[in-house]
Amino acid sequence: MAKRVLVLGGTGRTGRHVIDKALAAGWAVNVLARRPEAVTQSDDNLTVFSGTPENLADVEAAIAGCDTVIATMNNARAKDSPFAKIVNSPTLLTDCFANIIAAMKTNGVRRVVQLGASGAGDSFAAAPWIFKLFIRKTNLGVAYRDHEGVESALAASGLDWTVGRAVALGDKAGNVTESYLVDGKLEPKQSMQIGRETVAQWLVDAVDRDELHGKTPIISLG
């Protein structure tokens, strides 16, 4: 039986690619979107639900029949500038994941792959100094604290979770390097950027990689 995945954040710049990659893999795809018209793909295996992960009932409706969740949501700013104003609640992702985790448990869904951020959690100590500066001094820090809230919630959930901590997202394609902290240093060393389409393929591929359960690799271009 083909997988059915719930994609959250599917109208975003990375989430759109996740939908494409999942459909290309032959999966059935459910998407929960505040603006369903923003989902531009059309496919017999694609079902779009109107709603938001901030509402538990909306998540419950969209997750029915799924066996996997892939989330690419982010705590957005008004502009790409790290100094731009945060347009959502500072705990948007953490609050959404409380609903996602609850809905997964109610529906017997165990696998979830989340797009995180390099520099979150214990990876902060090994981040490049410029990353640390932006996290400490700009509104990027709000998003990072929210990502850390998600990671804490997943770690306590008992689910089969993976967080891919991506470096700066762009358009450059290439092979993915997965880096882990070893004695306070990243091995192998991360690069500074990764393409969104490359990240989307990694997220889809990660679903079936049991060795990634409970892991938070930093993903960058090799």
N, C-alpha and C positions, 0 to 999 in steps of 0.2 A: 504494500500500500504506500502511495506517495505521501510525503510529509505535507502537513498543512501548518504554515507558520503565520503568526501574528507579527506584523511589522508596525512598530511604533516610531513615529518620526519620519514616516514614509514620504512626506511632501518636502522634506528638507534636502539640502544639496548632497548629502551622503545617502540618506534614506531612499531617494529615488533610484539610486544605483542598486541598493539592496533588493528592492522590488524586482528590478530587471534581472539580477543575478539569480534570485530565488526562482523566478518564472523560467529562466533558462535552464535551471537544474531540474525542471519538471515538477516543481512543488506547487501546491495550491497555496495562495497567498491571501490572507485577510489583512486589511489596512484600516486602522482607526484614525480618522482625520477630522479636525475641526471644520475644515472646508473640503468636503469630498470632491468638489470640482477641481481642486488643485492636484488631484491624482490624475495625471495625464495619460497613463498607460491604459490600454484596453486589451483584455485577455479573458478567455473563458475560465481560466483558473484564478482570476483576480476578483475578490469581493471587497467592496469598500463600505465601511460603516461610518456613519456620522457621529461624532462625539469626541471626547477628550479623556486621556488617562487620568485626569484630575477627578473624574467621576467613576466610582467603582462600578456602577451599573453599566456604563458604557464599555468598560473593559470586560466585564462578564459577558456581555452580548458578543463582543468581537472575538473573544478567545474561545468560544464554544467550538469544539471539534478540532482545535489546534493541538499539536504536540510539542511546539517550540515557539519561543518568543525571541525576536531580534529587535533591540531598541537602539535608535540613533538620536534620541532627543538630546537637546542641549538647553542650557539656561541662556536665552538669547539676549544680546544687547541691541540697542537701536541702530548701531552701525558696527562694522567689523573692528573699528578701533577699540583697543583694550580699555580706553578711558571712557567709552560710550556708556550711556545709562543702561542699567539692567531693566528690561521691560516686563519681566515676570516677577513672581515671588522669589526671594532668594533661596527658598527651599523647594522650588517647583519639582525638580527631579526626584528628590527624596520623598516628597508627598505622593508623586505619581507612582513611585515604586512600592510604596505601602499598599496601594491598590493593585498593582501588577502582581505582587507576591501573593496577596490575599486571593486574587482571582485564579492564579496558577494553582494554588493549593486546593481551592474549591473544585477546580476542574481537572485535577490530576495531571497537570502539566509540570514537568520537572526541568526542562532544559531552557535556559535563558542566556543569551549572549548580548552584552551591553557594550556600546561604544563609550569608552572613558577617555581620560586625558593623561598624557605623560606629565609627571610632576605632581600627580595626586597621591595622597597617602604616603607610603614609605618610599615612593620613587622621588619625592621632593628633594631629598638629601643628595641624590645623584644627578639631578637635573642641571643643565647648563646654567651658568650664572644669570644669563639674560632671561631665561624662563623664570628663575626664582625672583628676579627683580619685578617682572611684570605681575607675577602671582601676588607678591607682597604689596605692590604699590598701585595697582590698577584694579578695575572692576573684574578682571579675569579671576581674581581671588574669590569673588562671590561664586562664580561657576565652579571653581575647583573645590570649594568647601561643599557645594551641593553634590558634586561627583563623589566626594569622600563619604557623604551621607548615604549615597546609593551603595557604595562598596561595603559599608558597615552593615546596611540592611541585608544585602545579599549574603554576606559572610555569616549572618545569624539566621538565615532563612531555612537552611537544610536542603535547598534546591541544588541542582546541578548547574552552577553558574560559571560564566567566564566574563571577565572585563578586559577588552583590548584597549590598553592605554595608548592612544594614538598621539604622535607628535603633531606638529603644525600641519593642518590639512590644506592641500593644494590640488594641482592637476597633474603633477608629474607621475608617470607610470613606472613600474619596476617590480622587482621581487621584494617580498616582505622579510625583514629581519625581526625576529622576536628576541627581545633582550630581557634579562632578569637580574635582580640585585644579587650579587655574590660578594660577601664581605664588604658591603657598603658601596660597591661599584657595579656599574652596568656591564654585563657581558652577554653578547658582544656589544661594543659601543654603538649607541644609537646615532642615526643621522637626524637632521633637523626637520625633515618634511616627508610627507607621504601623500599620494594622490587619493582622492575620495573614492574613485572607482576601485582602486586597489584595496582600500580599506573595506569596501562593500563586499568584494570577493572573499577577503579574509574572514569577515564576519559570517558569511554563509558557509564557508568551508569549516569554520570552527565548530559549527553545530554538531558535526559527527566526529569530532576529535575528543575522545574521552579523556586523553591525557591533559586536556586544558581545563577540566572541571576544577573549580576552586582556584584558578590561576588568574593573575593580572599581568600578562606580558606587556611590555612596551613594544609597540609595533611602529616600525619606520622602514624606509627604503634601504635595501641592502646595497 
